[in-house]
Amino acid sequence: MRTSVFAALLLAATVLPAAAQSGPTPQEQMACRSDAGKFCAEHIGKPPQMNACLRENKSKLSDACRKVVESHGG
């Protein structure tokens, strides 16, 4: 269970672009957690790659995550 929590925290920290003026809110992190794990798991802990992956998979993302990605320039 600790591994899952740790992985989720790493994932949440990488969901939105590092160049954004403010970091992702907890709500934004939760909106993309599942999608990021499903489509971009190999990029956990690598924010630039994760962001690119989410943008590349935007058409497959849940509505909530797609809105988050778009609101941060994706």
C-alpha positions in Angstrom: 0.0 0.0 0.0 2.8 2.4 0.8 4.2 1.9 -2.7 0.8 2.8 -4.2 0.6 6.0 -2.1 4.1 6.9 -3.0 3.6 6.2 -6.7 0.4 8.3 -6.6 2.2 11.2 -5.1 4.9 11.1 -7.7 2.3 10.8 -10.4 0.3 13.7 -9.1 3.4 15.9 -9.0 4.1 15.3 -12.6 0.7 15.7 -14.1 0.8 19.3 -15.2 3.4 21.3 -17.0 6.4 22.3 -14.9 6.4 25.7 -16.7 3.0 26.6 -15.3 3.0 29.6 -13.0 1.3 27.7 -10.2 1.4 24.0 -9.5 -1.6 21.7 -9.9 -4.3 21.9 -7.3 -5.3 18.8 -5.5 -8.4 18.6 -7.6 -6.4 18.8 -10.8 -4.1 16.1 -9.6 -7.0 13.8 -8.8 -8.6 14.5 -12.2 -5.6 13.2 -14.0 -4.3 10.5 -11.7 -6.0 7.6 -13.3 -5.4 8.7 -16.9 -1.7 9.4 -16.2 -1.3 6.0 -14.7 -3.2 4.4 -17.6 -1.6 6.1 -20.6 1.7 7.5 -19.3 2.9 5.3 -16.4 6.4 5.0 -17.8 6.8 8.7 -17.3 6.1 8.9 -13.6 8.7 11.1 -11.9 9.6 12.8 -15.3 7.4 15.9 -15.5 8.3 17.0 -19.0 7.8 13.6 -20.5 4.5 13.1 -18.5 3.2 16.4 -19.7 4.0 15.6 -23.3 2.5 12.1 -23.0 -0.8 13.6 -21.6 -0.9 16.1 -24.4 -0.3 13.3 -27.0 -3.1 11.2 -25.5 -5.5 14.1 -24.9 -8.2 12.5 -27.1 -8.2 9.4 -24.8 -8.3 11.3 -21.5 -11.3 11.6 -19.3 -13.2 14.9 -19.7 -11.9 16.1 -16.3 -8.3 15.5 -17.1 -8.6 16.8 -20.7 -9.9 20.1 -19.2 -6.9 20.2 -16.8 -4.4 19.6 -19.5 -6.0 22.2 -21.8 -6.2 24.8 -19.0 -2.4 24.4 -18.6 -1.6 24.9 -22.3 -2.0 21.4 -23.5 
